[in-house]
Each structure stands twice: as structure tokens, then as C-alpha cells.
């Protein structure tokens, strides 16, 4: 099922979770699955971020969530790097690709595009990469987004420390396109 909407019906949630619609209604009515009722109706609606939280908390397999093509946001202050990644990944994969060249434009693009994977040069934002990861992770709509750090300036030890900081992968510049695709595939295939 393709999730392009921000809010789902109980029937759509049932298909994703591979349960009966009545089961979803029980989750909703008991308060386990948060959402709202349509005014003047008994119909229930569940926001997608709430569904992700619920599925993760209850160890429900994420296999039912097929969101079409993987959406990848490239954030790099070097326009040439982001242009090349956007063009080559667009030509060689079925990913939907967007790019941003500053922390501000990245924030706007994250809200509009809702990427599954963010490839981010950790030097785009001044400061600590942990803060950057925390800022992205704090957005309700990006709870399931995978973060892959990019840098040509870090030592191998510093790069390994990025996992503890909240990143799902690391690419050392310069890299081959195949390495980027492998990192994206590895991140999106991780158990959520």
C-alpha cells in the first residue's frame, strides 16, 4: 500500500498491519492507537506518524508499509555534489530525489518531501552532528527517516561515533555512486 496521505482510515491501517478493521477500532477505542473521529460521524482517522509509533512500540512488522519509490533528500553545501548525486541517482535508481544546500532549505524540504532517507554532509550546519541528528529525529514526521552522514574530513573513528549520535550510516567522500546506493539500501532495510 502506498502511503501518500498524512492521515489514514481504520481500513487502511488494518491492511498495513495485516489485521481486521475491527482490531484497529479496538486499538483506537482503548487509546493504544491515537487519532481522532470525524465530527458528526463515528469514523476514525489515524495520523501516519502515530501509526509508525504504534507499529514500532508493538513490534508490528513494517513490511506492510510500501511508500512507493524511496524518497531521498541530499543535503550538501557543495552545489556540485548535490547536483551530481541528484542527477546520477535519478538516472540509475527509481528513487525520488530532492536536494538542499543549506540547513534552512533542508528543513523546509524535509517538511514538504518527507524523505525516507537523508544523505547529509554533516558540515552543512555549523556545530555538532549529534545536534543535527537530534533536530531531525525530533520532528514527528521524520521518526522513521534514516540518516546517512557524509564527510571527507572525519577520521574512521569519528565516523564510527556517528552511529551512537543517531545516524544510520556514513559515507566517506569521495565515494562511488554504488556506495551511496548500498548505504541507502542498507539503511532502508534495517529493522525499524
C-alpha positions in Angstrom: 0.0 0.0 0.0 1.3 3.4 -0.9 1.2 6.0 1.9 1.0 9.4 0.3 -1.5 10.8 2.9 -0.9 12.3 6.3 -4.0 10.6 7.8 -5.4 7.0 7.3 -8.7 5.3 7.8 -9.0 2.3 10.1 -9.4 0.1 7.0 -6.1 1.4 5.5 -4.4 0.8 8.9 -5.8 -2.7 9.0 -4.3 -3.5 5.6 -0.9 -2.2 6.6 -0.9 -4.1 9.9 -2.5 -7.2 8.4 -5.4 -7.3 10.9 -9.1 -6.9 10.7 -10.6 -3.3 10.7 -12.4 -4.2 14.0 -9.0 -4.8 15.6 -7.8 -1.3 14.6 -11.1 0.1 16.0 -10.4 -1.6 19.3 -6.8 -0.2 19.4 -8.2 3.2 18.8 -11.1 2.9 21.3 -8.7 1.7 24.0 -6.4 4.6 23.5 -3.5 2.5 22.3 -3.6 4.0 18.8 -4.1 7.7 18.9 -6.1 9.6 16.3 -9.4 11.5 16.1 -13.0 11.0 15.0 -14.6 12.8 12.1 -17.0 15.4 13.6 -20.6 14.3 13.2 -19.5 10.7 12.4 -18.1 7.7 14.1 -15.4 7.3 11.5 -11.8 7.3 12.9 -8.7 8.7 11.4 -5.1 7.9 12.4 -2.2 10.2 11.6 0.7 8.4 9.8 3.4 9.4 12.4 1.1 7.9 15.1 0.8 4.7 13.1 4.6 4.4 12.8 5.0 5.0 16.6 2.3 2.4 17.4 3.8 -0.2 15.0 7.3 0.3 16.4 6.1 0.1 20.0 4.2 -3.1 19.4 6.8 -4.7 17.1 4.5 -4.9 14.2 6.5 -5.7 11.0 6.9 -2.6 8.8 6.5 -4.9 5.7 3.0 -3.6 5.1 4.3 -0.1 4.6 5.2 0.3 1.0 5.5 4.0 0.3 6.2 3.8 -3.4 9.6 4.9 -4.5 12.2 5.6 -1.8 12.4 9.4 -1.2 15.9 10.6 -0.7 16.9 14.1 0.3 20.5 15.1 -0.4 21.8 17.9 1.9 25.2 19.3 0.9 26.6 22.8 0.9 28.5 22.0 -2.3 26.1 22.6 -5.1 28.2 20.4 -7.5 28.0 17.4 -5.2 24.2 17.7 -4.6 23.6 18.2 -8.4 25.7 15.1 -9.3 24.0 12.9 -6.7 20.6 14.1 -7.7 21.2 13.5 -11.4 23.0 10.2 -11.1 20.7 8.7 -8.5 17.7 9.9 -10.6 19.1 8.2 -13.7 20.3 4.9 -12.1 17.7 4.2 -9.5 13.9 4.6 -9.0 14.4 6.9 -6.0 12.6 10.2 -5.8 15.4 12.7 -5.2 15.5 16.2 -3.9 18.4 18.4 -2.8 19.0 21.2 -0.4 22.2 23.3 0.0 21.6 24.9 3.5 20.2 23.9 6.8 17.3 26.2 6.3 16.3 24.9 2.9 16.8 21.4 4.2 14.3 22.0 7.0 11.7 23.3 4.5 12.4 20.4 2.1 12.1 17.8 5.0 8.6 19.1 5.8 7.4 19.1 2.2 9.1 16.0 0.9 9.1 13.7 3.9 12.1 11.7 2.9 12.7 8.1 3.8 16.5 8.7 3.7 18.5 11.9 4.3 22.0 12.0 2.9 23.6 14.8 4.8 27.0 16.4 4.7 27.5 16.9 8.4 29.4 20.1 7.8 26.4 21.9 6.3 25.2 23.0 9.7 27.7 24.6 12.0 28.2 22.7 15.2 27.9 19.1 16.5 26.5 16.4 14.2 24.7 14.9 17.2 22.6 18.1 17.5 21.8 17.9 13.8 20.6 14.2 14.1 18.6 15.1 17.3 16.9 18.0 15.5 15.9 15.8 12.6 14.8 13.0 14.9 12.7 15.4 17.0 10.3 16.0 14.0 7.2 13.8 14.4 7.0 13.3 10.6 10.6 12.1 10.4 10.7 9.4 13.2 11.2 6.7 10.6 13.6 8.6 8.4 17.1 7.1 8.0 20.1 9.5 8.3 23.3 8.8 6.4 26.2 11.2 7.2 28.6 12.3 4.5 32.1 13.8 5.1 35.5 13.9 3.7 37.0 15.4 6.9 36.3 12.8 9.6 38.7 10.0 10.7 37.4 6.4 10.7 36.9 6.6 14.5 34.9 9.8 14.3 32.8 8.2 11.5 32.0 5.2 13.7 31.0 7.5 16.5 28.2 8.9 14.3 26.1 5.8 14.8 26.0 6.5 18.5 25.0 10.0 17.6 21.8 8.8 15.8 23.0 8.3 12.3 22.1 5.1 10.4 25.2 5.1 8.1 28.2 7.0 6.9 29.8 7.7 3.6 33.4 9.0 3.3 33.9 11.4 0.4 34.8 10.9 -2.3 32.6 7.9 -3.0 31.2 5.9 -5.9 27.5 6.0 -6.7 27.3 2.3 -5.9 28.4 3.0 -2.4 25.6 5.6 -2.0 23.0 3.2 -3.3 24.3 0.4 -1.0 24.2 2.8 2.0 20.6 3.8 1.2 19.5 0.1 0.7 21.2 -1.0 3.9 19.6 1.9 5.9 16.1 1.3 4.5 16.3 -2.5 5.0 17.2 -2.1 8.7 14.7 -3.3 11.2 12.9 -0.3 12.4 
